[in-house]
Amino acid sequence: MQQPKSHKKFHLRNTNGGHKRFNFKWLIIIVIWTFILSVTMDFSTSILMENVRVSQAFFVLIFIILIGIFFDIIGVAVTAAKEAPFHSLAARRTRGALQAIAMIRNAEKVANFCADVIGDITGILSGATAAVIAAQIALNYHSFSDLVMGLVITGMVASLTVGGKSLGKTYAMGNANQIVFRVALLITWLKEIFSFHKTKKRR
């Protein structure tokens, strides 16, 4: 009997002879979310950078870099976390345990969103912000050229990003379950708030 064709998933053969599923639905979702987040963050940063001084712009730049490092830590932690300890917490109805289990079971998607989507967006934004800062410094202080300032600030951004993510990965590998549990608690809390507001509106 011929199996029905699926438009959402198909199997890809691995080099070791196994199969893995490719989810078109997830691909479409992640592309849409990447577009929305990229446009939103880029627009917000552009508006903010127009009304800040050079010193304040550096804080914006550091904040963008820290966001990338923070989400990279979550992406690494969720792939390194163990599911078993959360089952005992879920049995005791510990808040956030079920969300943690869901995150670990979908580790590939969570890591993809945190490390790839957010990581790439913050990387692009930090580069654009660095270029604006370099141009402002060169404009305000004529003794510096655009090229020199651009190279210095780009190097600084790259060093902070790589160094921060390296330290973050080490921390995430050693504290994976704790990180996942804290993030799960935050997500659970946000879900409860939004579900409460939705219930309130229906009344």
C-alpha positions in Angstrom: 0.0 0.0 0.0 1.4 3.4 -1.0 2.0 5.8 1.9 0.4 9.3 1.6 2.7 12.1 0.9 3.4 14.7 3.6 3.8 18.4 2.7 5.2 19.3 6.1 8.0 16.7 6.7 10.3 14.5 4.8 13.1 12.2 5.9 16.8 13.0 5.2 19.2 10.1 5.3 22.2 10.7 7.6 25.7 9.5 6.8 25.4 6.8 9.5 22.4 5.3 7.8 19.7 6.9 10.1 17.0 9.4 9.3 16.1 12.7 10.6 12.9 14.7 10.0 12.9 18.1 8.3 10.0 20.2 9.4 8.8 22.7 6.8 6.3 24.1 9.3 9.1 25.0 11.7 11.2 26.4 8.9 8.4 28.8 7.8 7.7 29.8 11.4 11.4 30.6 12.1 11.7 32.6 8.9 8.7 34.7 9.7 9.8 35.3 13.3 13.3 36.2 12.1 11.9 38.7 9.7 9.6 40.2 12.4 12.2 40.4 15.1 14.9 41.7 12.7 12.7 44.5 11.4 11.4 45.4 14.9 14.9 45.5 16.6 16.5 47.3 13.6 13.8 49.9 13.6 13.9 50.4 17.4 17.7 50.7 17.3 17.7 53.1 14.4 15.2 55.4 16.2 17.1 55.2 19.5 20.5 55.9 17.9 19.2 59.1 16.3 18.5 60.6 19.7 21.5 59.5 21.8 25.0 60.8 22.3 28.1 58.8 21.6 28.6 57.8 25.2 25.0 56.6 25.4 25.3 54.8 22.1 28.1 52.7 23.6 25.6 51.5 26.3 23.1 50.6 23.5 25.9 48.6 21.8 26.9 46.8 24.9 23.2 46.0 25.6 22.8 44.5 22.1 25.9 42.3 22.6 24.7 41.2 26.0 21.3 40.1 24.5 23.2 37.9 22.0 25.4 36.4 24.7 22.3 35.8 27.0 20.4 33.9 24.3 23.4 32.0 23.3 23.8 30.7 26.9 20.1 29.6 26.8 20.7 27.8 23.4 23.8 25.9 24.7 22.1 25.1 28.1 19.0 23.6 26.6 21.1 21.2 24.4 23.2 20.2 27.4 20.4 19.9 30.0 19.2 16.5 31.2 15.5 15.7 31.2 15.4 13.1 34.0 15.7 15.5 37.0 12.7 17.5 35.8 10.4 14.5 35.9 10.7 14.2 39.7 10.0 17.9 39.9 7.0 17.6 37.6 5.7 14.7 39.8 5.8 17.0 42.8 4.0 19.7 40.6 7.0 22.1 40.8 6.2 25.2 38.9 8.1 25.4 35.6 9.1 21.7 35.5 6.8 20.8 32.6 8.0 23.8 30.7 11.6 22.7 31.2 10.8 19.2 29.9 9.1 20.7 26.9 12.2 22.9 26.2 14.6 20.0 26.5 12.5 17.8 24.2 12.5 20.6 21.6 16.1 21.5 22.3 17.0 21.8 18.6 14.3 24.3 17.9 15.0 26.3 21.1 18.7 26.4 20.3 18.0 27.3 16.7 15.9 30.3 17.8 18.2 31.5 20.6 21.6 30.9 19.1 20.9 31.3 15.4 18.0 33.7 15.1 18.6 36.0 18.0 22.4 35.6 17.7 22.5 36.6 14.1 20.1 39.5 14.5 22.1 40.9 17.4 25.3 40.4 15.4 23.9 42.4 12.5 22.6 45.1 14.9 25.8 45.4 16.8 27.7 45.8 13.6 25.4 48.5 12.3 25.4 50.3 15.7 29.2 50.2 15.7 29.3 51.8 12.3 27.0 54.6 13.5 29.2 55.2 16.6 32.4 55.3 14.5 30.8 57.8 12.1 29.6 60.0 15.0 33.1 60.0 16.6 34.8 60.8 13.3 32.3 63.7 12.8 32.6 65.1 16.3 36.4 64.6 16.6 38.0 65.4 13.2 41.4 64.0 14.4 40.0 60.5 13.9 39.2 59.1 10.5 36.1 57.0 9.7 38.3 54.0 8.7 40.4 54.0 11.9 37.4 54.3 14.2 35.5 51.7 12.2 38.3 49.2 12.5 38.8 49.9 16.2 35.1 49.6 17.2 34.5 46.6 14.9 37.4 44.9 16.6 36.0 45.8 20.0 32.6 44.4 19.1 34.0 41.2 17.8 36.2 40.7 20.8 33.4 41.3 23.3 31.0 39.1 21.4 33.4 36.1 20.9 34.8 36.4 24.4 31.4 36.8 26.0 30.0 33.8 24.1 33.0 31.7 25.0 32.6 32.4 28.7 28.8 32.0 28.4 29.2 28.5 26.8 31.4 27.4 29.6 28.9 28.6 32.2 26.0 27.1 30.3 27.6 23.7 30.0 28.3 23.6 33.8 24.9 24.9 34.9 22.6 23.7 32.1 19.7 22.4 34.2 19.7 25.5 36.5 19.6 27.8 33.5 16.8 25.9 31.7 14.8 25.8 34.9 15.1 29.5 35.4 14.1 30.2 31.8 11.2 27.7 32.2 10.0 29.5 35.3 10.1 32.9 33.4 8.1 31.4 30.5 5.6 29.8 32.8 5.1 33.1 34.6 4.6 35.0 31.3 2.1 32.4 30.1 0.2 32.7 33.4 0.0 36.5 33.0 -1.1 36.4 29.4 -3.7 33.7 30.0 -5.0 35.6 33.0 -5.5 38.7 30.8 -7.2 36.7 28.1 -9.6 35.1 30.7 -10.3 38.6 32.1 -11.2 40.0 28.7 -13.6 37.1 28.0 -15.6 37.8 31.1 
